[in-house]
Amino acid sequence: MMSIHDQHRAPQHAEHTRERSMEADRTSSNQGGGTTFDRGAPSHSRSEATAQKSISDSEFDKAYTSGRPPWDIGQPQPAFVALAQAGRITGKVLDVGCGTGENALFLCQRGLDVLGLDLSSVAIAEARTKAQARGVVARFVVGSALDLLSLKETFDTVIDSGLLHILSDADQARLVAGLHAVLRTGGYLRLLAFNEHATWPGPRRLTQAEIRTTFEQGWEVEAISTSRFEVVDGSDGAEAWLASIRRLPALLRD
């Protein structure tokens, strides 16, 4: 954590108070408020991801404004904490689908140059508020993960904490092509996605075979291990795959 001079302590305390108040307000709003991602919502009210359909952008803004989404746990996902501590998240980092920024802020505090990208302006506004409250220099931008070339930047590492699994097959292909374009040769994608045993609503359940097929051209899937997504209700969370995927020099073409 960066040191704070005495003359800045009162404003900093006020920022932390505001952040805690914001978190409390969202948590008390019924944790998802009957959105696609709420276990208690009736199935007919959900818009779940399938091979033919991505979860719509509006579903995420609805999740952020009607309560605290299940994945927004107020701290980084443990899977990414362990990767960082093992030295497996390095260089310039893109957090694609960063939400309210917990993973990105954690990595910034470890001294990494991180860009957090999310399509939800609601989530990005909250991420920026958190960065200011914590005294962290971080970059957060509103933008589409399906148009990564518009960033006009390249990265050594990309982390995906729950983006790939909310996309259709066609949108997954667009994301993977964009990741290949912005990730430097030899760089790594660290992917956390629901596996076939996950029971939370919303995202698709991906098998190891599906992940390997998705990254079969221009990538090397070096490892896939069992992991979990932590969620806000204090349960065991959702079962997941954690994949380490290295970018090869060029996309292979038929």
Buried (B, 14 or more C-beta within 10 A) or exposed (E): EEEEEEEEEEEBEEBBEEBEEBBEEBBEEBBBBBBBBBBEBEEEEBBBBEEEBBBEEEBBBBBBEBBBBBBBBBEBBBBBBBBBEEEEBBEBBBBBBBBBBBBBBBBBBEEBBBBBBBBBEBBBBBBBBBBBBBBBEBBBBEBBBBEBEEBEEBBBBBBBBBBBBBBBBEBBEBBBBBBBEBBEEEBBBBBBBBBEEBEBBBBBBBEBEBBBEBBEBBBEBEEBEEBBBBBBEEEEBBBBBBBBBBBBEEEEEE
